[in-house]
Amino acid sequence: MGLVQWLKGQFLCHLIICYGFLVSGLLVNLLQICTLPLWPINKQLARRINCKLGYSLTSQSVALLEWWSGTEVTFYTDPADYQTYGKENAIVVLNHNFEIDFLCGWTFCDRFGVLGASKCLAKKELSYLPVIGWMWYFLEMVFIKRKWEEDKRSFVQSLQNLRDYPENFWFLLHCEGTRFTEEKHQISMEVAEKKGLPKLKHHLLPRTKGFWVAVQNLRGTVAAVYCCTLNFRNNETPTLLGVINGKKYHPDLYIRRIPLESVPEDEAECSSWLHKLYQEKDQFQEDYSHTGCFPGPVVTPPRGPWSLINWIGWTCLLLYPLYLLLVQLVLSGSILTILATVAFCSAVSVGVRWMIGQTEIKRSSSYGPTSVAYLMLALVSAVCTYKRRQSLLLSSRVNITMLCLMNLGYDKLISHSIS
């Protein structure tokens, strides 16, 4: 292990990454709030500004994957289709098998210039959370409660709002609804057997209603469906913790462009079409397990420097005031304050590593209510307890330092929610 790789695995580096993401996210949220008066005056300009602000935050995750861990996605696709990527609106259908598949999806968006305007389905609870949730609210993400009778009206309205969107956007969908695990796969295949559907080996049964509603409401706005199938070479099992530790992975992404006109309008026919699509995806995954590659030529879109420049810029901007606070903390000379700071940082270290562990596939959400709300309640309770205690121990100047540090694990919980 080289020195650089060793440094990437150190908690101090992780601390800096978390601090930069959280604080820059809060600043982005503040700037997004400042765009509110612009919406009734010039809605399209407000949308474009929010796309740029969203990119400045989301691209940090892309920079973490591509530049920090050195992971580079290999794209398999038809060269003729390649020419259309980034120049049209599309529905992107992704498989949901890996802990970092959302990062690979964002990388796909970034390579073709639509990361800031990309959309996805997100849990309603996220819209109330600072950083990612608030950013997504201003980017007009589609939030759902996973209760169709309650979601139908808001789902349709959110999709209709995208019909006059000023930027090219991709609407990312995990039609399986949740991440693949052996337990969920067994349950899903029992359902397939009852419905008389062919069993899948590498996927869960897709949930067809949401896909059909999305297609129906985006006809005339979206030009195609991009069927994306992701896998990793050498049977790699990628993790978010591995990415943060600087571990390099080797993802392959097979992309097929399907004109939206070929997707049936009738709900039953659309459902059958989607099931057939997933049967094809399953066969591609089976072939990949034997050959180690997908069909079709390999294309390599250039890796732009903007995600890295943005990440370095935010880090430099935010580390300077933190450095000043830490210097003042040391110069204060209070042994009790310094010991309290060391103890708190140790607790944060354990907490951050635990939260990263929550992104593991074995801890992914099951069918039914999400556990994110319960995790958030626990986090808020801990924060409130800490704030009551810290006023007895620390000076007001140190309070600011500790409150900044306290939130470093917060974005890990956000990452869990997204995945």
N, C-alpha and C positions, 0 to 999 in steps of 0.2 A: 504494500500500500504506500503510495507516494504521499508527500507532505500535503499537497493540495487536497487530495482525497481524504486524508486524515482530518484536515481542518473543516471540510464540509460536514463531517460527522460530529463536530463538537456542538454542544448545546448553545454556546455563546452565538455561534452563527445562526442557529435556529431562532434564537431569541431576537436577533436583529431582523431576520426575515419576517417574523411574526409582528414585531413592533412596526416595521415599515408598512406592512400590509394593512394592519388595523388603523393606524393613525392616518395614512393616506386615504383609506376608505372613508373615515369620518370626515376628512376634508372634502373629498369628492361628494359625499352626501350633503355637506353644507353648501357647496357650489350648486348642486342640483336643486336644493331648496331655493336658492337665489334665482333660479330660472322660472319659478312659479309665476311672477308677474308678467313674464314674456308670453306665456301660453295663450292668454286671450288676445294678445296683440299680434303675435306671429308664431303660430303653433308649429309650423314646419321648421323654423329656425330653432325654436326651443328643443325640438326633437333632435336636430343635428348636433346641437351643443351637448345634449345628454348622451348621444352616441359617442362623442369624443371623450367625455368624462368617464363613461362606462368602460371604454377601451383602456384608459389610463389605469384602471384598477384591474380589470380582468386579464389584461396582457401581462401583469406581473406573474400570474400563474403559468402562462405560456412560457415566459422567460425562465421560470423556475424549472420547468420540464426540459426546455430545449437548451438553455445556456448553462444552468446550474448542474443538472444531472447529465447533460450531453445526449439526452434521448432525442432521436430524430425519426419521425414517422416516415415510412416508405409507402408511397401511394401507388396502387395498381388501378389503372383506369384506361378507358379508350381515349387516345389522343384527340379525337374529334370532340368528345365530351369535355375534355380538359379545357378546351378553348372557351367553353361557356361558363365555367365556374367563376363565381364572383361577379358575373355580368347579368345575373337574373335572380329572381326570388325563387326559393326552393323549400320543400319539406325534406328534411334529412332524417332518415330512419336508421337508428343506431342500435346495435346489440348491446346488452348490458351485463357483461360477464366479468369485468375486471374493476379493480378499485380505482384505477386512473383512466377509465374509458372516457370520462367527461373531459379530462385534460387533453386527451388525444382528439376529441371532437372540437375543442376550442382551438387546438393547433391547426386543424383542418380549416376552420373558419379564418384564423389569422393569416394563413398562407395565401388566402384569396381575398383578403381585405374586407371581410364582413363580420369580424369579431365584435366590434362595437355595436353593431345592429342585430346581432344574432338573438333569437328568441328561443324560449323553451317552456315546457310545462313545469311549474314549481308548486310546492305545497303552500297553501294559504298562510300557514304560520310564519313562513319566511318573510312575507311582506311587512311584518311588524318589527323585524330585527334590523338594527343598524348595519351599516357596511353593505353586505351582499343584498340583503332583503330590500333596503331602501333604494339601493342603486337599481335593482331590478324593477321596482315599482315605477321609477321615472323612465325606465326603458320600455315600459308597457309589456312586461312579461305576462304570460297567461297563468294566473294563480287558480288553483283548484283545491277543494276540500276532500276529494276522492269520494264524494257522495253525489251520484249523477243527477238526482232530482234537484239538488241545490246548485250543482255546478253548471247545468246545461245552459241556463240563461246567461250567466256571467262569462262562460266559455265562448259562447257564440258572439257575445258583444265584444269581447277582447279580440277575437279573430277579425271581426268586422272593422274594428279600429285600425287594423293593419293594412287595410285596402288602399289607403292613401299615404302610406309611409314613404318619406322622402328618400330613404336610402335603400339599397339592395339588402335584403335580409334573408337569413335562413332560419327556418323554424325546426328546431331539433326535437325529435321525439324518440323516447324509449318505449316502444309499443308494448313491451313485456310488462311495463308498469313497475317493476322492481328488479333488483339485481339477482342474477342467477346463483342459486345454491343447489346442492343435491337434494336437500329436503324440499325446497320449493319445486324443483323439477319433478320430483316424484308425485307431488300433489297435482301439478299442472298436467302431467301425463295421465293421471287418473281421470281428470276432467276430459282430456282428449279422447280417452277410450269411451267414456260415457256419451260423448257427442259424435262418435264415429269419425274422428279426425285422425290423420296419420300422426304417429308419435314423432317427436323431435328429440334428437340426442344432445344438441348443444344449445338449445334455446328453450325458453318457456313459451307457452301459447301466447300469441299477441292479443292484446285487448283491442278489439276492432272498432268499437263505437266511437271512441275519441278520435281515431284516425279518420273515420268516415266523416265526422262532423268537421274536422279540420280541412279535409279535402273539399267538402261542399262549400265551406265558407271562404275558402281562399282560391276557388276557381276564378280565373280571370286576373288574378293577382300573382299567383305562383305558376311558374312555367313547368316545373318538373319535380319528381320525387327522386332524391339521391339515396339509393339503397347502399348503406355502408356496413361492411362486415370487418370487424377488428379481431386480430389475434397477435400473439407474440411468439417470436422465434425461440427455438430450443426449449419449449415448454416453460418459458419464464412466467413467474407469478408476480407481477408488479404490485407494489404497494406505495401509498403516499409517503410513508416513512422512508422507504427506499429512495424516492425522488428527493426528499428533503435532505437525506444523507448523501446525495450526490451520486447515487447508483445509476448507471446507464442501462436502459432497456432498449429492446429492438422491436417496436410495433410495426405491423403491416396492416394497411387499411385498403380494402378493396371497395371501389366506388363504382356503382352503375347508375347512369342517368336514365330515368324512365319518364317520358313525357306525361304530363298530368292528364292529357286527353285519353290515355290508355287505361286510366283508373276508372272503373265503372261508377256511375252516379247512383245506381240503386244500392241501398244499404246491404242487402243480402249478398248481392254480387260483389260489392266492395269488400265485404267480410271474407268471402271465398278467395278473392284476389289477394288479400293480405296474408291469409293462411298459406296460399301457394307461394307467395314471396318468401315467407319464413321457411318453408320447406326447401326452397332453393338456397337460402342463406345457410341452412343446416347442412346441405350437401357441400357447399363451399367450405364450411368449417371442417367437415369430415375429410374432404380432399386435402385441406391444408395440414391436417394432422398426419397425413401420410407423405405428402410431398414437401412441406415446409414453405410453400408459396401459394399465392392466389393466381388465377388465370389472368391473362392480359399483360400488356407491357407495363413497365415501371416508369413513372414520371416523377421528376423531382422539382417541385416549385421552389424558387429561391427562398431561403430563410432571411427575411428582412431584419434589419438591425433595430427597428423601432421599439419592439418589446424590451430589448436589452437597454436601450438608451433611456426609455421611460422608467425602467426599474432602477437603474443606477441613479437617475435624477432624483427620484423620490427618496432613495436611501440616503444620498448625500444631504438632501434638504432637511431630512428629519433627524439624522444622527447628530447634527451639530447642536441643536438645543438639548438633546438628551445628554450629550457629552458635558455641556455646561452644568446641567442639573446634577450629574454624578460627581463632577469636580466639587461643586458646592457642598454636596453631601459629605464627601471625604474631608473637606476643610472644616466642616462644622465641629469635628473633634468629639462628637458624642459617641461613646462606646456603645451605649444602648441602641442608638439609632443605627449604627453600622451593623451590629449584631442582628437587629430586627430586619434590616435590609437583606443580609446574607440568608437568614432563615426564610424570609419570604421568597427570595429568588430560588432557593432550593425547593420550596413547596410548589412554585410555578413550574420548575423543571419536571417534577413528578406529574403535575397536572397536565402539562402540555403533552408529555409522552403518553399519558393515559388517554387523552383526547384523540391523539393520532391513532391510537389503537382502536378507537371506535369506528374508524373507517374500514376496518378489516371486513372482508366479505362475510365472515361468520357472524358479524355483528350488524349486518345490514338489516334494513327494515323488513318486516314480514307483511303479509297481506293484512289490511285493516289499519287501525289508527296508528299514526306515527308516534315514535317515542321522543321526537325532538322537543315537543312542548315540555315533557317531563324533565329532560336534560336542562332546558333553559330555566325552568323553575328552580332546579337545584343550583344552577350557576348563579341566578339572581339572589337566592337565599344566602349563598356563600359570600357574594359581594357585599350584601347588606351587613352581614355579620362582621366582615372585615372592616367595613367603613366605620362601624361603631367602635371597634377596638383600636383602630389605627389612630383615632383622634386622641387617645390617651397616651400613645407612645411617641408620636412623631410631631415635629414642627410642621407648620403649614407648608413650608418649602419642600419638605420631604414628602408630604402628602401627595403633591403633584407627581413626583417621581414614582411613588408607589402605585398610584392609580394608573399611570401609564403602563407600568410593568404588569399590573394585575390583569390587564386585558390581553396579554400576549397570547394566552391560550384560546382566546375567544374565537379567532378565525378558524381554528382547528374544528371547533364545533360547527361552524358555518360549512366547512368543507365536508363534514359528515352529513349535514343536512342536504347538501347539493347532491352527494353521491347516493 
